[in-house]
């Protein structure tokens, strides 16, 4: 299929690897290396970085979190980040350069969670790890220098889907409080039946075959699309979206996840939740990694502006 990609992004597609999930360990290494190559050498200037092991859910292993504290604190607030990777890949190292940037540019604490991955640890393991880390962050807010009422959850791709599930879980369990949910290109719907999901079978970085594999790993073989999949696993299935935090959702034009993100924004609005939705033209899932493209710069600038507003931060 031919796609009308943004010219600056299209010129970089040939440099992107074709990840083969049939060898998952190799794919994980490739994704980690891609992030390191495209995002460049991390700059830790002005940021104190440390790690903690926090109690895992219901006797599960402890959960590793990495905490980024900027020398210049602009507000007593925090970004709680959940990395992407289709529920099956990604780690703190892949996200490290981005976490440093967020902490530095926003002037707030960033807490990143290293949750368990499928298929070794299918749903609900990863989500419960995220919830345990969020509970720890809220409980230790004072020692982190954070107002517990000013914690924003932030994630892209599967991380966006996990954040949507986390917001539902926190609401239904009576906390912790979440001030805002930033859902970047979120993976939300295991039914894989939207027009964009049916159409985009060969798009770069993410496409329908990869989405099928992702959900099969996360839910287990034969489960996706069946009755009874929990809304915490696939938030697009939720019928009650009331009393959730305000949200921002981004979507990319040629992303199989495009239509489920748009539909989720509509459903949140119908439930009385304040939502901002932005579809970026000429883009595909993960195309923001082509940082020099004008549309990618617009996306990055908007993300900072949205997070700053949610955190109560004045950008320079």
C-alpha positions in Angstrom: 0.0 0.0 0.0 1.2 3.5 -0.8 1.1 6.1 2.0 1.3 9.9 1.7 4.0 10.3 4.4 5.4 13.7 5.3 8.4 14.1 3.0 10.9 14.7 5.8 9.8 11.5 7.5 9.6 9.5 4.3 13.2 10.3 3.6 14.2 8.6 6.8 12.2 5.4 6.5 14.9 3.4 4.8 17.1 3.9 7.8 14.7 2.3 10.2 15.1 -1.4 10.9 12.4 -4.0 10.2 11.8 -5.6 13.6 11.1 -9.3 13.5 9.2 -10.4 16.6 9.7 -14.1 15.8 13.0 -13.7 17.7 11.8 -11.7 20.6 15.1 -11.3 22.5 16.8 -10.1 19.3 13.9 -7.7 18.6 14.2 -6.3 22.1 17.9 -5.6 21.6 17.2 -4.0 18.2 14.5 -1.7 19.7 16.9 -0.7 22.5 19.7 0.0 20.1 17.4 1.9 17.8 16.4 4.2 20.6 20.0 4.7 21.7 21.1 5.5 18.1 18.2 7.8 17.1 18.0 9.6 20.5 21.8 10.1 20.9 24.0 10.2 23.9 22.2 11.0 27.1 23.0 14.4 28.8 22.8 14.0 32.5 23.9 17.6 33.2 21.7 19.2 36.0 19.8 16.0 36.7 20.3 13.6 39.7 19.3 10.1 38.7 18.7 7.2 41.2 16.9 4.0 41.4 14.6 2.3 43.9 13.1 -1.1 44.2 9.5 -0.7 45.3 7.2 -3.5 46.7 5.7 -5.5 44.0 2.0 -6.4 43.7 0.7 -9.2 45.9 4.0 -10.9 46.6 5.4 -10.4 43.1 9.0 -9.3 42.6 9.9 -5.8 43.5 9.5 -3.2 40.8 12.4 -1.1 39.7 11.8 2.6 39.3 14.2 5.3 38.1 13.9 8.8 39.5 15.1 11.9 37.8 15.4 15.1 39.9 16.4 18.3 38.1 18.6 20.8 39.9 16.1 23.5 38.9 12.7 22.6 40.2 9.9 24.6 38.6 7.0 23.0 40.4 6.4 20.4 43.1 5.0 18.0 40.6 5.9 14.7 38.9 5.6 12.9 35.6 5.0 9.2 36.1 6.2 7.6 32.9 5.3 4.2 31.4 7.4 3.2 28.4 6.1 1.7 25.2 7.1 -1.4 23.3 3.9 -3.3 22.5 3.7 -4.8 26.0 6.6 -7.1 25.0 9.7 -4.8 24.6 11.2 -1.6 25.9 12.9 -0.7 29.1 14.3 2.1 31.2 17.5 2.4 29.1 15.5 3.0 25.9 13.6 5.8 27.6 16.5 7.2 29.5 17.4 10.1 27.1 13.7 11.1 27.0 13.3 11.0 30.8 16.3 13.3 31.1 14.8 15.8 28.7 11.4 15.8 30.4 13.0 16.4 33.8 15.3 19.2 32.5 12.8 21.0 30.2 9.8 20.8 32.6 11.7 21.2 35.9 9.8 18.5 37.6 10.6 15.0 39.0 10.2 12.1 36.6 9.5 8.6 37.9 9.9 5.9 35.3 8.7 2.3 35.9 10.4 -0.9 34.7 7.4 -3.2 34.5 7.4 -6.9 33.6 7.0 -7.7 29.9 4.8 -10.2 28.1 4.7 -13.0 27.1 6.9 -14.1 30.1 4.6 -12.0 32.4 1.2 -11.5 30.6 -1.6 -9.2 31.8 -2.1 -8.2 34.5 1.5 -8.3 35.6 2.8 -5.2 33.8 -0.2 -3.1 34.8 0.0 -4.2 38.4 3.7 -3.3 38.4 2.8 0.2 37.2 0.1 0.5 39.8 2.4 -0.6 42.6 5.0 2.0 41.4 2.3 4.7 41.2 1.2 3.9 44.8 4.8 4.1 45.9 5.3 7.5 44.2 2.2 9.0 45.8 3.1 7.5 49.2 6.7 9.0 49.0 5.6 12.2 47.4 6.9 14.4 50.2 10.4 13.0 50.2 10.4 13.3 46.4 9.4 17.0 46.8 6.1 16.4 45.0 2.6 17.4 45.7 0.6 14.1 45.5 -2.2 16.0 43.9 0.1 17.0 41.0 1.2 13.6 39.6 0.7 13.2 35.8 0.8 9.8 34.1 2.5 9.7 30.7 3.0 7.0 28.2 3.3 6.3 24.5 2.0 3.3 22.4 1.6 0.4 24.8 2.7 2.8 27.6 -0.3 5.0 26.6 -2.6 2.0 26.8 -1.1 1.0 30.2 -1.7 4.6 31.4 -5.3 4.5 30.3 -5.7 1.2 32.2 -3.9 2.7 35.2 -6.3 5.6 35.3 -9.2 3.2 35.3 -7.6 1.1 38.0 -6.8 4.0 40.2 -10.3 5.3 39.9 -11.8 2.0 40.8 -9.4 1.3 43.7 -9.9 4.7 45.2 -6.5 6.2 44.3 -3.8 7.3 44.1 -4.9 10.6 42.6 -3.9 11.3 39.0 -4.0 14.9 37.9 -3.8 14.2 34.2 -3.3 11.4 31.7 -1.1 11.9 28.6 -1.9 9.1 26.2 0.5 9.2 23.2 -0.5 7.0 20.2 -2.1 4.6 22.8 -2.6 0.8 22.2 -6.1 0.4 23.6 -8.2 -2.2 21.8 -7.6 -5.9 21.4 -10.4 -6.4 19.0 -8.4 -5.0 16.1 -11.5 -4.0 14.1 -11.1 -0.3 13.3 -10.7 0.9 9.7 -7.1 2.0 10.4 -6.2 -1.4 12.0 -7.7 -3.3 9.1 -6.0 -1.1 6.5 -2.5 -0.6 7.8 -0.9 -4.0 7.5 2.6 -2.9 6.2 3.3 0.5 7.8 6.8 1.2 9.3 7.6 0.3 12.9 4.0 -0.8 13.8 1.3 -2.5 11.7 -1.5 -5.0 12.1 0.6 -8.2 12.2 2.7 -6.7 15.0 -0.5 -5.6 16.8 -1.8 -9.1 16.6 1.4 -10.6 18.0 1.5 -7.9 20.8 -2.0 -8.7 22.0 -1.5 -12.4 21.8 1.6 -12.1 24.0 -0.2 -9.7 26.4 -3.5 -11.6 26.8 -2.5 -15.1 25.8 -3.1 -17.1 22.6 -6.7 -17.1 21.5 -7.9 -14.4 23.9 -7.8 -11.2 21.9 -11.2 -10.2 20.5 -13.1 -12.6 22.7 -15.7 -11.8 25.4 -14.5 -11.0 28.9 -11.2 -9.3 28.2 -10.9 -6.8 31.1 -11.2 -3.1 30.5 -8.0 -2.6 32.4 -6.2 -4.6 29.7 -8.1 -3.0 26.8 -9.5 0.3 27.9 -11.4 0.8 24.6 -13.8 -1.8 26.0 -14.7 0.3 29.0 -18.3 1.4 29.1 -17.9 3.7 32.1 -15.3 6.4 31.6 -16.7 8.8 34.1 -14.6 10.4 36.9 -11.3 9.9 35.1 -8.6 12.5 34.9 -8.5 15.0 32.0 -6.6 13.6 29.0 -4.5 14.4 26.0 -4.5 11.8 23.1 -2.2 11.9 20.1 -2.8 9.9 16.9 -0.7 9.5 13.8 -2.3 9.5 10.3 -0.9 6.2 9.1 -0.9 4.3 12.3 -3.1 1.2 12.8 -3.8 2.5 16.3 -5.1 5.8 14.9 -8.9 5.1 15.1 -8.9 3.5 18.5 -7.2 6.6 19.9 -9.7 8.9 18.3 -12.6 6.7 19.5 -11.3 6.7 23.0 -11.1 10.5 23.0 -14.7 10.6 21.8 -15.8 8.2 24.5 -14.0 10.2 27.2 -15.7 13.4 26.0 -19.1 11.6 26.1 -18.4 10.6 29.7 -17.7 14.3 30.6 -13.9 14.0 30.7 -12.0 16.9 29.4 -9.9 15.7 26.4 -7.5 17.3 23.9 -7.0 15.2 20.7 -4.4 15.9 18.0 -3.9 13.9 14.8 -0.5 14.6 13.2 -0.6 14.4 9.3 1.8 12.4 7.2 3.0 10.4 10.2 3.2 6.8 11.3 3.5 5.0 14.6 6.7 6.1 16.2 7.7 8.5 13.4 8.6 11.1 16.1 11.9 9.3 16.3 12.7 11.2 13.1 13.4 14.2 15.3 14.6 16.6 12.6 11.2 16.5 10.8 9.1 19.6 11.2 6.0 17.6 12.2 8.0 15.7 14.8 9.3 19.0 16.3 5.7 20.2 16.4 4.7 17.1 18.2 7.5 17.4 20.7 6.8 21.0 21.4 3.1 20.3 21.9 3.9 17.4 24.3 5.9 19.8 26.5 3.2 22.5 26.4 0.5 20.0 27.3 2.5 18.5 30.2 3.6 22.0 31.4 0.0 23.1 31.6 -1.1 19.9 33.4 1.8 20.2 35.9 1.4 23.9 36.5 4.8 24.8 35.0 5.7 28.0 33.1 8.0 27.1 30.2 10.9 29.4 29.5 
